[in-house]
Amino acid sequence: MKPILVICTANVCRSPMAETVFRQALPDARVLSAGIDAVPGMCADPRVVALLASVGMHVGEHRSQALYSWMIEASWPVLVMSERQKRVIERRHPAARGRVFRLLEERDIDDPYRKGAEAYQVALRSIYEGVERWSWHLSRLTAESKLGVCA
């Protein structure tokens, strides 16, 4: 299975949360995260670290990284937090068209950065919802491919 790529703006809040939740939901999957406007080497937001720790998950030694074409080419699915991010990626990386999806296809997941604790909790709940949906879908595709069933 190709790596799952999750993307947000700076790779310090939403995508590290999604990466961590995906790793718990799909322990055998390879999960990458990046930011469309990330400053490489930044730690995850301390509120993200604390919130994930409060539910028994750990970001580890996460450091932000910028999005590169090779990440998109090597991954499926490529998951973003907003429609704006999807458009930016498809404009910067035309080969990504048709491979980029919002984590929650019906709505954006707002950036909680520098907002109150509730904004971080809302973002994490939305991320859980998106990861649950995608995990089910990806698990089903993996099972079908092992059985040789066409999807």
C-alpha positions, 0 to 999 in steps of 0.5 A: 500500500502507498503511504497516506499523505496528510497536509495542512498549512504549516504542518504543526496542528491539523496534519500532525494530529491526523498523522497521529490518529491515522497511525493509531487507526492503521498501525501497518500503514505508512503515514506522512504529513506536510504543510503547503506553507510549512517552515521546516523543522518546527515542533508540533503546536504544544496544544496539539501535543497536550491534547493528543496526550490527553487521549493517550496518543503521542506526536513523537518527535514531529518536525514540520516539513514542506510539501514536495512533489515526490510526496504527492507522487508516492502517496495515495490518498493525498488528504487536505484539511480545506478546499483552498489547500486542495486548489493550491496543491493542484495549482502548484502540482498539476499531476496531483489533480484527481488524487487530492481529497479533503479529509472530510469531503463535505466540509473544511477542518478549520485551523485551530492555531492560536485559537482557544482550546475548544478550536483544537478539540473541534479540529481533533473531533473532525479529524477523528471523523475523517480518519475513521471514514478513510480508515474504513475505506482503505482497509476495505480496499486493502482486503479486496486487493489481497483477495483479488477482488476488483473494486 
